[in-house]
Each structure stands twice: as C-alpha cells, then as structure tokens.
C-alpha cells in the first residue's frame, strides 16, 4: 500500500482495537521506518500498556526514560486507579439503589393508602355501629392507623426476607461471600411500619370523620 509516495508492505492486521478504537483508521509503522522514510522527528504520543495498579508508577518513570535530560517537556496521562474507579462505580450504584428504594417506598405507601381507604369505604356500617356504641373519633382513627402500620410492617418483613434470600442465592451461585449489615433486617420492618403509619393518616382521618347516623343510613 502507498502512504503518500512511499510504498509499504502490509505485514498484519489488528484483530482487537477494543481499548484503542481510533486505531481502526490508523496505519502502524515501526519507529525507525517512520524516521527514515516518512520524516518523523519524534513520536507525538507513546502508548504504554501496564499491569493493573502500576499505571501511576510507570507514568512517573516513563517521562525520565523517554527524555532523561528534559522530562518536563513531556506529559503523562495516567488512567484513574482501579480502586478509585471502583469506589466511584460503587457510589453511583448505591445512589441508584437509593433512588429505586425511595420510588418503591412511595409506591408501597400509595398502595397501603389505597387499600386502607377502600377498607374505610367498605366498612362504613362497622364504623357507624362502633360510633353509636360509644367509640370516639380517636378510637376509629387508631384502628385504621394500626391496620395500615401492621400492613406496612408486614411488607417490610416480606421485602427484607426476599432481599436476604436473593443476596444469599446470588452469592452462592457466584461463589461469593454474602455481606449483610446486621441492622438491616431490624430496620427494614420498622421503616415499613413508619411508611404504613404515614400512608394511613388520611384514610384514618376519613374514617374518624364519618358521622354515626350517616354511616348507619348508608349501611341500611
């Protein structure tokens, strides 16, 4: 093939350019040939392949090795350390899981609120009967708050159990060591109970505001 007016012999074709995609449109020639026939005074870029974790040390030493007299004229671009990259990826993953967890809690809270509100509408007769027998508004509100809180706690227990089982199963399949925070199985049900309590505030207020006479008339 011709490069300008120079005839060069192709001795091979790269089969993998995954780490250097711009080599797809490049022609690789030896340094001596480039100096003698193509007028290359000095390479503008030197690519050094290192072992994992050795990039920083090689980057410091490469400047002196390439130009011992004036190493300041060169610049080494060292990729980030694997530990730092891993930490950044882990932080992004945790942030993503936090967002997904918050969305799940919101969906769960809306579901509990909907179920509790439907229960209030279906039990108007029960509410009216209890009010007519002397139950105060706070008693009715407390009843539905307890129900929504118990529903949220049950969801927290089930979700924690499923999560622990999935982590252990995946770890066993991948031959990993599962790492679980000991406080997580205790905090998750409590968080579910709090979500259930907050979700049941409006339905419980709705139930407490039902008048006994109106409730009994609707029941009849």
PyMOL commands that set and color helices and strands:
alter all, ss='L'
color gray80, all
select helices_A, chain A and resi 21-25+31-37+55-66+71-73+82-122+124-132+137-174+184-208+212-219
alter helices_A, ss='H'
color red, helices_A
select strands_A, chain A and resi 2-3+6-7
alter strands_A, ss='S'
color yellow, strands_A
deselect
rebuild
show_as cartoon
